[in-house]
Amino acid sequence: MTDSQDTDDTNDEGSIWDVFRLIGFGVFCYFMYVIFFTDPRGDQFNELVETTAPADQKVFLDVVGAAIETADSASNDAAATAAYIAANEQLCSGQTFNPFSVKTGWVGIFDGADLTDSNSKMYVEIDIGHDNEIRAEVPDALRNTVLNIEDGKSVTFSGTFEQGNMYENQCLDTIGSVLFGAKPKLTNRQFTFGLRQIAEISN
């Protein structure tokens, strides 16, 4: 074998490894894009709201979304808190949204259920957008239904929000507010909820 043939073989092997490296880099970039720049659950929820959510849920989401947008662009923490306080006042004013009426046919993403070791209480969590959830005790009549819903499935539900402490500018009660104080923030919240109905939405 001549020196030129050895060189050609080496170049071919190098070219093959370059192709593999390029493919590997492309796969890595794709997964990084999926992980950091896409939100499949958010897309699922937004489509669900657009096609299925009742009018009062859309009003609720509009008020909360506007408050978050204002707070995120606020010049300081006081301005951000003021945006959330104004939104809580709007929610509890009853003018555009009745916070404590029965919410019928609301939609969300099933985020899991847990059962106490004594089997005395079952709780369910449902994603309702803007990084918020409801957490509710499951009535006995709905336990079998909840046991058959997979995490991440779209659901429709009905029930009532619990009243928060408006002395601290919190319209809707959240988990932990009794122990840690009520806060007006309207994102990354778990709202307490009196569940009356839940069902998986079939595709």
Backbone as ProteinMPNN parsed JSONL, in Angstrom:
{"seq_chain_A": "MTDSQDTDDTNDEGSIWDVFRLIGFGVFCYFMYVIFFTDPRGDQFNELVETTAPADQKVFLDVVGAAIETADSASNDAAATAAYIAANEQLCSGQTFNPFSVKTGWVGIFDGADLTDSNSKMYVEIDIGHDNEIRAEVPDALRNTVLNIEDGKSVTFSGTFEQGNMYENQCLDTIGSVLFGAKPKLTNRQFTFGLRQIAEISN", "coords_chain_A": {"N_chain_A": [[0.86, -1.2, 0.0], [0.553, 2.18, -0.817], [1.956, 5.364, 0.285], [0.193, 7.39, -0.344], [-2.246, 6.064, -0.499], [-2.56, 5.282, 2.174], [-2.883, 7.787, 3.309], [-5.261, 8.598, 2.081], [-7.059, 6.696, 3.16], [-6.948, 7.404, 5.86], [-7.983, 9.971, 5.749], [-10.576, 9.367, 4.891], [-11.552, 7.959, 7.133], [-11.423, 10.01, 8.991], [-13.293, 11.766, 7.914], [-15.651, 10.294, 8.181], [-15.872, 10.16, 10.983], [-16.176, 12.872, 11.483], [-18.688, 13.293, 10.367], [-20.264, 11.729, 12.116], [-19.807, 13.137, 14.472], [-20.996, 15.56, 13.816], [-23.67, 14.764, 13.473], [-24.196, 13.871, 16.076], [-23.876, 16.27, 17.482], [-25.996, 17.71, 16.39], [-28.209, 16.221, 17.308], [-27.873, 16.595, 20.062], [-28.271, 19.402, 20.229], [-30.932, 19.52, 19.426], [-32.273, 18.193, 21.528], [-31.632, 19.914, 23.625], [-32.988, 22.185, 22.79], [-35.648, 21.262, 22.89], [-35.892, 20.773, 25.633], [-35.357, 23.269, 26.884], [-36.597, 25.312, 25.424], [-39.141, 24.736, 24.58], [-42.564, 24.109, 25.525], [-44.43, 21.725, 26.119], [-46.591, 21.024, 27.852], [-47.64, 23.512, 28.453], [-48.469, 24.293, 25.903], [-50.397, 22.341, 25.483], [-52.244, 23.026, 27.48], [-52.978, 25.638, 26.701], [-54.213, 25.182, 24.218], [-56.335, 23.653, 25.103], [-57.751, 25.505, 26.673], [-58.449, 27.369, 24.712], [-60.2, 25.902, 23.097], [-62.087, 24.707, 24.774], [-62.529, 25.831, 27.356], [-64.742, 27.498, 29.658], [-66.37, 30.773, 29.658], [-65.967, 32.23, 32.075], [-63.647, 31.136, 33.132], [-61.775, 31.926, 31.246], [-61.825, 34.694, 31.649], [-60.768, 34.804, 34.25], [-58.168, 33.78, 33.75], [-57.224, 35.769, 32.047], [-57.122, 38.021, 33.741], [-55.282, 37.173, 35.692], [-53.048, 36.608, 34.04], [-52.484, 39.16, 32.956], [-51.742, 40.517, 35.276], [-49.41, 39.128, 36.019], [-47.763, 39.696, 33.828], [-47.498, 42.484, 34.086], [-46.281, 42.602, 36.604], [-43.883, 41.239, 36.126], [-42.55, 43.011, 34.497], [-42.186, 45.146, 36.096], [-40.668, 47.962, 37.765], [-39.6, 47.616, 40.274], [-39.768, 45.649, 43.371], [-41.903, 46.565, 44.925], [-43.611, 47.726, 43.069], [-44.267, 45.456, 41.594], [-45.648, 43.937, 43.512], [-47.791, 45.667, 43.916], [-49.104, 45.395, 41.478], [-50.08, 42.78, 41.649], [-51.753, 43.064, 43.884], [-53.709, 44.804, 42.861], [-54.835, 43.131, 40.941], [-55.933, 41.087, 42.556], [-57.864, 42.578, 43.888], [-59.48, 43.191, 41.713], [-60.367, 40.615, 40.992], [-61.864, 39.94, 43.266], [-63.808, 41.862, 43.3], [-66.118, 41.28, 41.97], [-67.081, 42.333, 39.652], [-66.156, 41.663, 37.047], [-65.703, 39.031, 37.386], [-66.905, 36.363, 39.268], [-65.757, 35.274, 42.139], [-66.402, 33.225, 43.975], [-68.548, 31.749, 43.166], [-70.005, 28.697, 41.866], [-67.764, 26.991, 39.895], [-68.085, 25.773, 36.768], [-67.368, 23.193, 34.525], [-64.675, 23.905, 34.104], [-61.286, 23.717, 32.852], [-58.228, 21.82, 32.842], [-54.892, 20.474, 33.474], [-54.284, 17.287, 34.577], [-52.474, 16.796, 37.453], [-51.724, 14.945, 39.256], [-52.447, 12.763, 42.085], [-52.916, 12.081, 45.564], [-53.02, 9.836, 48.337], [-53.881, 9.415, 51.693], [-52.141, 7.422, 54.149], [-53.894, 6.161, 55.834], [-56.08, 5.889, 54.287], [-58.102, 7.654, 54.503], [-58.328, 10.165, 53.357], [-58.219, 11.624, 50.119], [-56.407, 13.484, 47.752], [-56.297, 15.811, 45.044], [-54.463, 17.335, 42.387], [-54.532, 19.926, 40.032], [-53.371, 21.435, 37.161], [-53.808, 24.762, 36.326], [-52.853, 26.681, 34.644], [-50.481, 29.419, 34.1], [-48.515, 28.589, 35.867], [-49.931, 27.833, 38.097], [-51.95, 25.893, 40.373], [-54.865, 23.987, 41.338], [-55.671, 22.543, 44.452], [-57.388, 19.93, 45.839], [-59.558, 18.203, 48.095], [-60.74, 14.973, 47.458], [-64.021, 14.013, 46.933], [-65.782, 11.117, 48.214], [-67.399, 9.927, 46.272], [-66.089, 10.463, 43.923], [-63.714, 9.173, 43.913], [-63.024, 6.707, 42.56], [-63.085, 7.598, 39.938], [-60.938, 9.441, 39.896], [-58.809, 7.715, 40.433], [-58.401, 6.506, 38.023], [-57.357, 8.311, 36.244], [-54.684, 9.385, 34.347], [-51.529, 10.974, 35.048], [-50.915, 14.155, 33.586], [-52.991, 14.149, 31.783], [-55.708, 15.769, 30.083], [-58.338, 17.408, 31.772], [-61.724, 18.058, 32.814], [-63.382, 19.994, 35.258], [-65.346, 20.807, 38.18], [-66.444, 23.043, 40.783], [-65.657, 24.972, 43.74], [-63.732, 27.864, 44.561], [-61.872, 28.629, 47.558], [-62.309, 31.184, 49.996], [-59.956, 33.771, 50.306], [-57.725, 35.845, 52.295], [-58.513, 38.987, 52.339], [-57.637, 41.078, 53.835], [-54.988, 40.89, 53.666], [-54.748, 41.207, 51.052], [-55.325, 38.961, 49.441], [-57.298, 37.307, 47.349], [-58.166, 34.659, 46.709], [-57.922, 31.682, 48.529], [-54.886, 30.005, 49.402], [-52.756, 27.088, 49.564], [-51.048, 26.736, 52.581], [-51.301, 29.376, 53.382], [-52.412, 29.958, 55.848], [-50.457, 29.163, 57.662], [-48.143, 30.514, 56.772], [-48.894, 33.026, 56.092], [-51.015, 35.103, 54.102], [-50.553, 35.906, 50.676], [-50.447, 38.226, 47.953], [-49.498, 37.398, 45.48], [-49.884, 35.929, 42.229], [-48.938, 33.742, 40.813], [-47.348, 30.531, 40.583], [-48.878, 29.349, 42.591], [-50.869, 27.327, 44.812], [-54.11, 26.869, 44.821], [-56.725, 26.448, 47.169], [-59.541, 24.315, 46.841], [-62.931, 23.407, 46.464], [-63.883, 20.486, 45.386], [-66.28, 19.292, 43.093], [-66.852, 17.86, 40.816], [-65.141, 15.868, 38.406], [-63.566, 14.883, 35.39], [-61.948, 12.994, 32.869], [-60.892, 14.369, 29.78], [-61.592, 13.126, 26.717], [-59.545, 12.383, 23.891]], "CA_chain_A": [[0.0, 0.0, 0.0], [1.381, 3.381, -0.956], [1.721, 6.416, 1.272], [-0.997, 8.158, -0.727], [-3.419, 5.267, -0.112], [-2.699, 5.417, 3.634], [-3.41, 9.13, 3.576], [-6.668, 8.609, 1.662], [-7.835, 5.935, 4.146], [-7.008, 8.214, 7.084], [-8.92, 11.076, 5.484], [-11.925, 8.806, 4.875], [-11.949, 7.692, 8.506], [-11.651, 11.302, 9.623], [-14.541, 12.322, 7.396], [-16.753, 9.548, 8.804], [-16.001, 10.609, 12.371], [-16.718, 14.235, 11.43], [-20.135, 13.168, 10.134], [-20.859, 11.262, 13.372], [-19.765, 14.245, 15.432], [-21.997, 16.538, 13.384], [-24.985, 14.207, 13.806], [-24.317, 13.901, 17.539], [-24.089, 17.657, 17.902], [-27.352, 18.078, 15.994], [-29.134, 15.571, 18.251], [-27.73, 17.297, 21.34], [-28.919, 20.71, 20.107], [-32.375, 19.305, 19.362], [-32.774, 17.904, 22.867], [-31.521, 21.134, 24.406], [-34.089, 23.047, 22.348], [-36.902, 20.714, 23.428], [-35.912, 20.901, 27.095], [-35.294, 24.639, 27.381], [-37.295, 26.312, 24.63], [-40.515, 24.334, 24.275], [-43.386, 23.866, 26.701], [-45.539, 20.894, 25.643], [-47.753, 21.104, 28.737], [-48.221, 24.83, 28.249], [-49.185, 24.251, 24.624], [-51.581, 21.504, 25.711], [-53.215, 23.789, 28.266], [-53.48, 26.763, 25.907], [-55.163, 24.655, 23.236], [-57.506, 23.227, 25.868], [-58.502, 26.713, 27.03], [-58.996, 27.973, 23.492], [-61.266, 25.099, 22.5], [-63.02, 24.078, 25.71], [-62.75, 26.544, 28.62], [-65.89, 28.41, 29.725], [-66.04, 32.206, 29.62], [-65.462, 32.759, 33.346], [-62.253, 30.712, 33.291], [-60.96, 32.783, 30.387], [-61.702, 35.982, 32.342], [-59.823, 34.568, 35.34], [-56.823, 33.658, 33.184], [-56.833, 37.081, 31.515], [-56.774, 38.893, 34.879], [-54.031, 36.664, 36.269], [-51.974, 36.784, 33.063], [-52.139, 40.585, 32.868], [-51.026, 40.875, 36.506], [-48.067, 38.551, 35.941], [-47.001, 40.459, 32.83], [-47.169, 43.786, 34.682], [-45.332, 42.385, 37.705], [-42.585, 40.834, 35.573], [-41.882, 44.169, 33.887], [-42.2, 46.238, 37.072], [-39.352, 48.544, 38.031], [-39.096, 47.151, 41.569], [-40.638, 44.682, 44.043], [-43.123, 47.226, 45.383], [-44.478, 47.864, 41.897], [-44.754, 44.123, 41.263], [-46.667, 43.597, 44.507], [-48.957, 46.518, 43.642], [-49.814, 44.8, 40.337], [-50.817, 41.617, 42.155], [-52.825, 43.552, 44.754], [-54.767, 45.323, 41.989], [-55.506, 41.99, 40.315], [-56.762, 40.454, 43.582], [-59.03, 43.441, 44.083], [-60.348, 43.013, 40.55], [-60.992, 39.303, 41.083], [-62.834, 39.892, 44.363], [-64.803, 42.936, 43.169], [-67.346, 40.717, 41.435], [-67.529, 43.071, 38.47], [-65.882, 40.891, 35.836], [-65.495, 37.633, 37.757], [-67.489, 36.019, 40.568], [-64.728, 34.321, 42.577], [-66.83, 32.136, 44.85], [-69.64, 30.984, 42.573], [-69.585, 27.373, 41.409], [-67.074, 26.978, 38.602], [-68.583, 24.594, 36.065], [-66.727, 22.875, 33.253], [-63.321, 24.442, 33.937], [-60.369, 22.726, 32.287], [-56.852, 21.86, 33.337], [-54.059, 19.296, 33.251], [-54.205, 16.474, 35.794], [-51.089, 16.868, 37.922], [-51.457, 13.91, 40.245], [-53.329, 12.575, 43.241], [-52.282, 11.36, 46.66], [-53.935, 9.214, 49.279], [-53.269, 9.24, 53.01], [-51.893, 6.016, 54.491], [-55.082, 5.621, 56.498], [-57.128, 5.809, 53.263], [-59.217, 8.506, 54.916], [-58.437, 11.348, 52.498], [-57.541, 11.643, 48.833], [-56.282, 14.847, 47.241], [-55.969, 15.902, 43.632], [-53.88, 18.605, 41.953], [-54.821, 20.191, 38.63], [-52.69, 22.609, 36.603], [-54.782, 25.673, 35.721], [-52.164, 27.714, 33.877], [-49.652, 30.441, 34.761], [-47.801, 27.894, 36.953], [-50.833, 27.692, 39.235], [-52.717, 24.658, 40.493], [-55.81, 23.843, 42.433], [-55.519, 21.319, 45.247], [-58.716, 19.695, 46.405], [-59.893, 16.889, 48.637], [-61.623, 14.262, 46.531], [-65.186, 13.375, 47.579], [-65.805, 9.658, 48.08], [-68.076, 9.541, 45.031], [-65.215, 10.707, 42.78], [-62.423, 8.494, 44.096], [-62.747, 5.764, 41.476], [-62.789, 8.389, 38.736], [-59.584, 9.981, 40.02], [-57.845, 6.614, 40.391], [-58.222, 6.056, 36.648], [-56.853, 9.404, 35.408], [-53.222, 9.416, 34.304], [-50.872, 12.28, 35.134], [-50.707, 14.819, 32.311], [-54.188, 14.111, 30.955], [-56.605, 16.926, 30.151], [-59.544, 17.119, 32.547], [-62.69, 19.108, 33.123], [-63.734, 19.886, 36.674], [-66.263, 21.812, 38.714], [-66.333, 23.231, 42.225], [-65.581, 26.352, 44.226], [-62.538, 28.364, 45.238], [-62.03, 29.031, 48.952], [-62.067, 32.615, 50.173], [-58.681, 34.151, 50.894], [-57.707, 36.902, 53.304], [-58.345, 40.256, 51.635], [-56.886, 42.007, 54.682], [-53.619, 40.794, 53.153], [-54.882, 41.339, 49.592], [-55.376, 37.662, 48.777], [-58.696, 37.002, 47.068], [-58.396, 33.215, 46.739], [-57.078, 31.007, 49.514], [-53.845, 29.124, 48.888], [-52.157, 26.156, 50.511], [-49.984, 27.312, 53.401], [-51.501, 30.781, 53.737], [-52.695, 30.049, 57.278], [-49.2, 29.045, 58.392], [-47.09, 31.419, 56.32], [-49.441, 34.331, 55.752], [-51.575, 35.248, 52.757], [-49.757, 36.763, 49.789], [-51.237, 38.553, 46.761], [-48.897, 36.885, 44.248], [-50.835, 35.102, 41.491], [-48.267, 32.714, 40.04], [-46.767, 29.512, 41.461], [-49.787, 29.2, 43.726], [-51.788, 26.2, 44.912], [-55.361, 27.368, 45.371], [-57.609, 25.446, 47.759], [-60.695, 24.204, 45.97], [-63.937, 22.422, 46.833], [-64.146, 19.737, 44.156], [-67.604, 18.691, 42.967], [-66.88, 16.969, 39.664], [-63.924, 15.804, 37.593], [-63.626, 13.854, 34.365], [-60.931, 13.106, 31.831], [-61.367, 14.788, 28.456], [-61.098, 12.182, 25.717], [-58.938, 13.014, 22.717]], "C_chain_A": [[0.887, 1.237, 0.0], [1.038, 4.373, 0.133], [0.463, 7.187, 0.952], [-2.264, 7.412, -0.376], [-3.662, 5.345, 1.381], [-3.322, 6.751, 3.989], [-4.895, 9.21, 3.227], [-7.546, 7.879, 2.677], [-8.008, 6.733, 5.428], [-8.005, 9.351, 6.924], [-10.365, 10.585, 5.492], [-12.433, 8.549, 6.29], [-12.253, 8.992, 9.251], [-12.961, 11.913, 9.191], [-15.748, 11.637, 8.022], [-16.975, 10.005, 10.239], [-16.544, 12.03, 12.431], [-18.23, 14.212, 11.237], [-20.837, 12.738, 11.416], [-20.897, 12.374, 14.417], [-20.841, 15.286, 15.102], [-23.408, 16.064, 13.718], [-25.218, 14.256, 15.31], [-24.582, 15.295, 18.056], [-25.504, 18.121, 17.558], [-28.392, 17.492, 16.925], [-29.099, 16.269, 19.602], [-28.457, 18.641, 21.306], [-30.436, 20.572, 20.092], [-32.941, 19.071, 20.76], [-32.671, 19.133, 23.776], [-32.649, 22.109, 24.055], [-35.411, 22.579, 22.952], [-37.006, 20.968, 24.917], [-36.076, 22.351, 27.53], [-36.179, 25.636, 26.628], [-38.687, 25.888, 24.17], [-41.249, 24.013, 25.564], [-44.607, 23.044, 26.278], [-46.782, 20.991, 26.522], [-48.438, 22.452, 28.584], [-49.013, 24.898, 26.954], [-50.477, 23.444, 24.76], [-52.659, 22.293, 26.453], [-53.812, 24.931, 27.433], [-54.493, 26.311, 24.861], [-56.463, 24.239, 23.914], [-58.388, 24.418, 26.223], [-59.187, 27.297, 25.802], [-60.218, 27.227, 22.98], [-62.38, 24.72, 23.465], [-63.397, 24.93, 26.917], [-63.998, 27.431, 28.56], [-65.435, 29.863, 29.861], [-65.44, 32.691, 30.927], [-64.03, 32.311, 33.619], [-61.332, 31.571, 32.431], [-60.777, 34.167, 31.001], [-60.671, 35.865, 33.46], [-58.384, 34.529, 34.812], [-56.326, 34.981, 32.622], [-56.382, 38.015, 32.636], [-55.431, 38.467, 35.466], [-52.86, 36.897, 35.321], [-51.529, 38.224, 32.945], [-51.351, 41.028, 34.1], [-49.592, 40.366, 36.474], [-47.198, 39.344, 34.969], [-46.577, 41.814, 33.385], [-46.117, 43.638, 35.775], [-43.946, 42.045, 37.173], [-41.815, 42.012, 34.975], [-41.805, 45.364, 34.838], [-40.779, 46.706, 37.383], [-38.763, 48.099, 39.367], [-40.126, 46.232, 42.223], [-41.955, 45.311, 44.495], [-44.121, 47.373, 44.231], [-45.059, 46.518, 41.485], [-45.859, 43.696, 42.222], [-47.94, 44.4, 44.273], [-49.777, 45.96, 42.484], [-50.641, 43.603, 40.785], [-51.967, 42.039, 43.074], [-53.997, 44.052, 43.919], [-55.546, 44.185, 41.336], [-56.394, 41.252, 41.312], [-58.013, 41.272, 43.858], [-60.012, 43.299, 42.928], [-61.076, 41.671, 40.615], [-62.103, 39.285, 42.13], [-63.91, 40.975, 44.27], [-66.141, 42.403, 42.679], [-67.839, 41.384, 40.168], [-67.311, 42.286, 37.181], [-65.774, 39.399, 36.109], [-66.092, 37.409, 39.132], [-66.626, 34.922, 41.188], [-65.262, 33.1, 43.311], [-68.117, 31.452, 44.378], [-69.107, 29.617, 42.145], [-68.962, 27.492, 40.02], [-67.434, 25.664, 37.899], [-67.866, 24.411, 34.74], [-65.386, 23.533, 33.025], [-62.405, 23.32, 33.451], [-58.973, 22.9, 32.863], [-56.121, 20.582, 32.985], [-53.914, 18.556, 34.574], [-52.753, 16.361, 36.225], [-50.803, 15.876, 39.043], [-52.474, 13.879, 41.365], [-52.554, 11.844, 44.322], [-53.332, 10.919, 47.661], [-53.226, 9.035, 50.613], [-53.127, 7.755, 53.319], [-53.105, 5.365, 55.142], [-56.259, 5.437, 55.542], [-58.312, 6.723, 53.579], [-59.407, 9.699, 53.984], [-57.63, 11.152, 51.214], [-57.531, 13.079, 48.334], [-55.872, 14.8, 45.775], [-55.386, 17.277, 43.342], [-54.087, 18.742, 40.452], [-54.147, 21.495, 38.224], [-53.725, 23.485, 35.908], [-54.104, 26.868, 35.042], [-51.416, 28.727, 34.721], [-48.905, 29.874, 35.968], [-48.622, 27.811, 38.228], [-51.544, 26.35, 39.195], [-53.885, 24.873, 41.446], [-55.463, 22.549, 43.16], [-56.822, 21.118, 45.991], [-58.803, 18.305, 47.019], [-60.924, 16.243, 47.721], [-62.792, 13.652, 47.296], [-65.195, 11.867, 47.306], [-66.385, 9.224, 46.734], [-67.177, 9.69, 43.801], [-63.896, 9.938, 42.857], [-62.09, 7.55, 42.947], [-62.425, 6.479, 40.174], [-61.355, 8.872, 38.762], [-58.534, 8.885, 39.895], [-57.542, 6.156, 38.968], [-57.755, 7.161, 35.695], [-55.328, 9.433, 35.485], [-52.705, 10.844, 34.427], [-50.676, 12.852, 33.73], [-51.911, 14.811, 31.393], [-55.007, 15.394, 31.13], [-57.88, 16.522, 30.887], [-60.475, 18.331, 32.557], [-63.139, 18.911, 34.565], [-64.679, 21.017, 37.069], [-66.089, 21.893, 40.22], [-66.2, 24.703, 42.575], [-64.212, 26.659, 44.815], [-62.881, 28.697, 46.689], [-61.64, 30.498, 49.104], [-60.731, 32.862, 50.869], [-58.839, 35.263, 51.917], [-57.446, 38.242, 52.61], [-57.731, 41.34, 52.523], [-55.403, 41.999, 54.281], [-53.637, 40.738, 51.621], [-54.76, 40.015, 48.849], [-56.839, 37.274, 48.598], [-59.003, 35.521, 47.255], [-57.404, 32.548, 47.68], [-56.078, 30.086, 48.838], [-53.333, 28.212, 49.99], [-51.033, 26.863, 51.269], [-50.216, 28.736, 53.843], [-51.8, 30.959, 55.223], [-51.4, 30.03, 58.079], [-48.216, 30.151, 58.049], [-47.596, 32.802, 55.938], [-49.934, 34.376, 54.319], [-50.717, 36.21, 51.947], [-50.553, 37.024, 48.519], [-50.688, 37.982, 45.458], [-49.831, 35.891, 43.565], [-50.155, 34.138, 40.513], [-47.528, 31.793, 40.998], [-47.566, 29.352, 42.746], [-50.522, 27.857, 43.648], [-53.051, 26.708, 45.599], [-56.173, 26.219, 45.971], [-58.946, 25.484, 47.025], [-61.631, 23.124, 46.491], [-64.412, 21.688, 45.591], [-65.531, 19.099, 44.182], [-67.69, 17.677, 41.827], [-65.527, 16.996, 38.965], [-64.079, 14.676, 36.592], [-62.501, 14.084, 33.372], [-61.579, 13.507, 30.519], [-60.762, 13.834, 27.438], [-60.574, 12.922, 24.513], [-59.885, 12.934, 21.529]], "O_chain_A": [[1.862, 1.311, 0.747], [0.014, 4.271, 0.807], [-0.263, 7.599, 1.856], [-3.26, 8.029, 0.004], [-4.804, 5.458, 1.827], [-4.184, 6.834, 4.865], [-5.687, 9.8, 3.961], [-8.629, 8.351, 3.026], [-9.089, 6.739, 6.019], [-8.77, 9.658, 7.838], [-11.262, 11.252, 6.007], [-13.576, 8.867, 6.621], [-13.202, 9.071, 10.032], [-13.668, 12.512, 10.001], [-16.74, 12.285, 8.355], [-18.11, 10.213, 10.667], [-17.301, 12.359, 13.345], [-18.961, 14.992, 11.847], [-21.873, 13.297, 11.776], [-21.877, 12.535, 15.144], [-21.504, 15.818, 15.993], [-24.241, 16.842, 14.183], [-26.297, 14.634, 15.769], [-25.403, 15.493, 18.952], [-26.135, 18.836, 18.337], [-29.35, 18.17, 17.297], [-30.137, 16.511, 20.216], [-29.177, 18.983, 22.245], [-31.147, 21.396, 20.667], [-33.95, 19.664, 21.14], [-33.547, 19.355, 24.612], [-33.194, 22.777, 24.933], [-36.195, 23.382, 23.459], [-38.069, 21.333, 25.418], [-36.849, 22.638, 28.445], [-36.477, 26.706, 27.157], [-39.341, 26.628, 23.436], [-40.63, 23.683, 26.576], [-45.693, 23.595, 26.099], [-47.9, 21.034, 26.01], [-49.667, 22.535, 28.583], [-50.094, 25.486, 26.907], [-51.516, 23.821, 24.219], [-53.837, 22.236, 26.1], [-55.022, 25.156, 27.465], [-55.508, 26.973, 24.643], [-57.551, 24.443, 23.376], [-59.61, 24.358, 26.095], [-60.358, 27.672, 25.849], [-61.163, 27.842, 22.487], [-63.498, 24.439, 23.035], [-64.492, 24.766, 27.456], [-64.276, 28.045, 27.53], [-64.269, 30.141, 30.142], [-64.498, 33.484, 30.91], [-63.274, 33.033, 34.27], [-60.225, 31.906, 32.852], [-59.701, 34.755, 30.893], [-59.802, 36.726, 33.602], [-57.494, 35.172, 35.369], [-55.136, 35.284, 32.709], [-55.38, 38.717, 32.498], [-54.556, 39.299, 35.708], [-51.794, 37.335, 35.752], [-50.333, 38.497, 32.844], [-50.411, 41.815, 33.991], [-48.665, 41.081, 36.854], [-46.035, 39.629, 35.257], [-45.443, 42.247, 33.185], [-45.184, 44.436, 35.868], [-42.943, 42.513, 37.711], [-40.584, 42.011, 34.949], [-41.408, 46.459, 34.439], [-39.82, 45.942, 37.277], [-37.553, 48.196, 39.57], [-41.225, 46.054, 41.698], [-43.001, 44.664, 44.452], [-45.322, 47.169, 44.407], [-46.215, 46.443, 41.071], [-46.883, 43.159, 41.799], [-49.044, 43.873, 44.415], [-51.005, 46.039, 42.499], [-51.778, 43.433, 40.346], [-53.039, 41.434, 43.042], [-55.151, 43.759, 44.231], [-56.767, 44.26, 41.194], [-57.496, 40.831, 40.958], [-59.097, 40.718, 44.039], [-61.226, 43.288, 43.132], [-62.27, 41.599, 40.324], [-63.158, 38.688, 41.912], [-64.832, 40.995, 45.086], [-67.183, 43.003, 42.941], [-68.905, 41.038, 39.66], [-68.19, 42.249, 36.319], [-65.756, 38.592, 35.179], [-65.824, 38.171, 40.061], [-66.747, 33.758, 40.806], [-64.637, 32.041, 43.275], [-68.705, 30.662, 45.117], [-67.896, 29.412, 42.073], [-69.571, 28.03, 39.095], [-67.118, 24.581, 38.391], [-67.766, 25.337, 33.935], [-64.978, 23.712, 31.877], [-62.703, 22.137, 33.615], [-58.594, 23.983, 33.309], [-56.653, 19.716, 32.29], [-53.475, 19.129, 35.571], [-51.904, 15.892, 35.467], [-49.766, 15.956, 39.702], [-53.247, 14.815, 41.569], [-51.639, 11.076, 44.026], [-54.384, 11.542, 47.81], [-52.094, 8.555, 50.656], [-53.891, 6.931, 52.817], [-53.316, 4.159, 55.013], [-57.3, 4.901, 55.921], [-59.388, 6.584, 52.997], [-60.525, 10.194, 53.834], [-56.529, 10.601, 51.22], [-58.516, 13.803, 48.473], [-55.192, 13.875, 45.33], [-55.765, 18.266, 43.97], [-53.85, 17.802, 39.693], [-54.332, 22.529, 38.866], [-54.436, 23.025, 35.014], [-54.708, 27.929, 34.886], [-51.683, 28.876, 35.914], [-48.685, 30.569, 36.96], [-48.064, 27.726, 39.322], [-51.719, 25.75, 38.135], [-53.895, 25.807, 42.247], [-55.016, 21.58, 42.545], [-57.303, 22.014, 46.684], [-58.199, 17.354, 46.524], [-61.864, 16.897, 47.268], [-62.581, 12.858, 48.213], [-64.677, 11.408, 46.287], [-65.91, 8.262, 46.131], [-67.465, 9.113, 42.753], [-63.059, 10.046, 41.961], [-60.979, 7.593, 42.416], [-61.588, 6.02, 39.397], [-60.631, 8.737, 37.776], [-57.475, 9.11, 39.308], [-56.535, 5.488, 38.734], [-57.756, 6.971, 34.479], [-54.757, 9.498, 36.573], [-53.346, 11.795, 33.979], [-50.316, 12.129, 32.801], [-51.863, 15.411, 30.32], [-54.992, 16.015, 32.193], [-58.429, 15.444, 30.662], [-60.054, 19.467, 32.337], [-63.26, 17.778, 35.032], [-64.788, 22.034, 36.385], [-65.646, 20.938, 40.858], [-66.586, 25.575, 41.795], [-63.609, 25.82, 45.484], [-64.028, 29.007, 47.011], [-60.743, 30.986, 48.416], [-60.419, 32.242, 51.885], [-59.948, 35.578, 52.348], [-56.299, 38.589, 52.329], [-57.347, 42.401, 52.029], [-54.671, 42.959, 54.521], [-52.684, 40.288, 50.986], [-54.171, 39.948, 47.77], [-57.531, 36.953, 49.564], [-59.995, 35.169, 47.893], [-56.203, 32.815, 47.633], [-56.384, 29.462, 47.822], [-53.452, 28.511, 51.178], [-50.175, 27.508, 50.666], [-49.415, 29.275, 54.607], [-51.476, 31.998, 55.798], [-51.248, 30.773, 59.049], [-47.529, 30.67, 58.929], [-46.819, 33.655, 55.51], [-49.345, 33.763, 53.429], [-50.216, 37.205, 52.471], [-51.266, 36.138, 48.049], [-51.352, 38.075, 44.425], [-50.496, 35.101, 44.235], [-50.744, 33.765, 39.498], [-47.128, 32.206, 42.086], [-47.007, 29.237, 43.837], [-50.764, 27.327, 42.563], [-53.06, 26.947, 46.806], [-56.297, 25.154, 45.368], [-59.422, 26.55, 46.636], [-61.186, 22.055, 46.909], [-65.239, 22.198, 44.835], [-65.911, 18.452, 45.158], [-68.5, 16.751, 41.868], [-64.853, 18.025, 38.936], [-64.656, 13.635, 36.905], [-62.144, 15.223, 33.072], [-62.671, 13.049, 30.184], [-59.54, 13.75, 27.317], [-61.097, 13.975, 24.15], [-59.556, 13.411, 20.443]]}, "name": "protein", "num_of_chains": 1, "seq": "MTDSQDTDDTNDEGSIWDVFRLIGFGVFCYFMYVIFFTDPRGDQFNELVETTAPADQKVFLDVVGAAIETADSASNDAAATAAYIAANEQLCSGQTFNPFSVKTGWVGIFDGADLTDSNSKMYVEIDIGHDNEIRAEVPDALRNTVLNIEDGKSVTFSGTFEQGNMYENQCLDTIGSVLFGAKPKLTNRQFTFGLRQIAEISN"}
